[in-house]
Every structure is written in C-alpha cells, then in structure tokens.
Amino acid sequence: MPYVDGFIVAVPKKKLKAYAKLSKMAGKIWREYGALDYREWVADDVKPGKLTSFPQSVKLKSGETVVFAWITYKSRAQRDRINAKVMADPRLALMNKDNVPFDAARMIYGGFAQLVKV
C-alpha cells in the first residue's frame, strides 16, 4: 500500500533559492534510493487562522514563508529502508543546523498511510 512522508517547514524568503537548491539535491537522493516521488511546494494562499493554520504550525516569523512537501513510497517498509539509506548518505551528512537554510527545530513531519484514493 502506498505510503507518504509529509513535512512542513518555515523558510526565510531571502533563503528560498538556497532552500530550493538543497531540496533538489535531497530529492535526487531520495529518488536514487527508490522513492517514487519527491515534491515541495511554497505557500501561495495560506493565511493565519484563529486556532490553527500552516503558518501557526511552524511558528512563522516575519520574512518567512511556509513550504509543504511530501515523499511517496510503495510501502512503509520501503520507506523505512530508503530513509535509512538516505540518512547514511554522505551527501546529506554535510547538512547540519548551521548550514541549512531553515529552522529544522520548527519542522513538522510524519508518515502517513493511504486512507482514500479516488
């Protein structure tokens, strides 16, 4: 059954190009190890809500935007195998909290099993 990892991050608008470059590299690595799809989307119509919203979920600050993304796999087992390889890949070892163009502490992520397909 298909499986998806989803995540939301706050990215400073002035670092969006650097983030996109990093994302393209990461996406190629995930795809190289077998992910079916890797997509990232920048906020276009996400307003703060009264109780919850995408901006509130990542504690969006002035000058930042929201990025919403997902990685698709054939199954949870495949996702677990792929992610283990990705996390061990030396190309991603270069990333740490000092050189990523976003605040990883405010990232929201998780794995999701398919509920409905139309």
C-alpha positions in Angstrom: 0.0 0.0 0.0 1.4 3.5 -0.9 3.0 5.4 1.9 3.9 9.1 2.2 6.2 11.2 4.4 4.9 14.7 4.7 6.6 17.8 6.2 6.1 21.5 6.7 8.9 24.0 7.3 9.3 27.7 7.7 11.9 29.1 5.3 13.2 32.7 5.3 12.1 34.3 2.0 15.7 35.5 1.4 16.9 31.9 1.7 14.3 30.4 -0.6 16.7 29.9 -3.5 19.3 28.2 -1.3 16.5 26.0 0.2 15.3 25.0 -3.3 18.9 24.0 -4.3 19.1 21.9 -1.2 15.7 20.4 -1.9 16.6 19.4 -5.4 19.7 17.6 -4.1 17.8 15.9 -1.4 15.0 14.9 -3.8 17.5 13.3 -6.2 19.0 11.3 -3.3 15.6 10.1 -2.2 14.6 9.1 -5.8 18.0 7.4 -6.3 17.3 5.2 -3.3 13.8 4.3 -4.6 11.3 6.9 -3.5 8.5 7.2 -6.1 8.0 10.9 -5.9 9.5 13.9 -4.1 7.7 17.3 -4.2 8.0 20.6 -2.3 5.5 23.5 -2.6 5.9 27.1 -1.4 2.9 28.8 0.2 0.7 30.8 -2.1 -2.6 31.0 -0.2 -2.1 30.2 3.5 -3.5 32.7 5.9 -3.1 32.6 9.7 -6.1 31.0 11.3 -7.9 31.8 14.6 -6.9 28.5 16.2 -4.7 26.6 13.7 -3.1 27.1 10.3 0.0 26.2 8.3 1.7 29.5 9.4 0.9 28.8 13.1 2.0 25.2 12.9 5.6 26.3 12.2 5.5 29.5 14.3 6.0 31.5 11.1 8.1 34.7 11.6 8.1 37.9 9.7 10.1 37.4 6.4 9.4 33.7 6.2 7.2 31.5 4.1 5.8 28.0 4.5 7.0 25.1 2.5 4.8 21.9 2.3 6.3 18.7 1.0 5.9 15.0 0.6 7.8 11.9 -0.4 5.9 9.0 -1.8 6.9 5.3 -1.4 5.5 1.9 -2.4 5.0 1.0 1.3 6.0 1.8 4.8 8.6 -1.0 4.7 10.2 0.6 1.6 10.1 4.0 3.2 12.0 2.7 6.3 14.6 1.1 4.1 15.0 4.1 1.9 15.2 6.6 4.8 17.9 4.5 6.5 20.0 4.7 3.3 19.3 8.5 2.8 20.2 9.3 6.4 23.5 7.4 6.0 24.3 9.1 2.7 27.4 11.3 2.9 25.9 13.9 0.6 23.4 14.7 3.3 25.9 14.5 6.1 27.1 17.9 5.0 23.8 19.4 6.3 23.7 20.4 9.9 21.8 23.1 11.9 24.4 25.7 11.0 24.2 25.4 7.2 20.6 24.6 6.4 18.5 27.5 5.1 15.6 26.9 7.6 15.0 26.3 11.3 14.8 22.5 11.5 13.5 22.7 15.0 10.2 24.1 13.7 9.8 21.4 11.1 6.7 19.2 11.3 6.9 15.8 9.8 5.4 12.3 9.8 4.5 9.2 7.9 1.0 8.6 6.5 -0.8 5.5 5.3 -3.3 5.9 2.4 -6.9 6.4 3.5 -8.7 7.3 0.3 -7.8 7.2 -3.4 -10.3 8.5 -5.9 
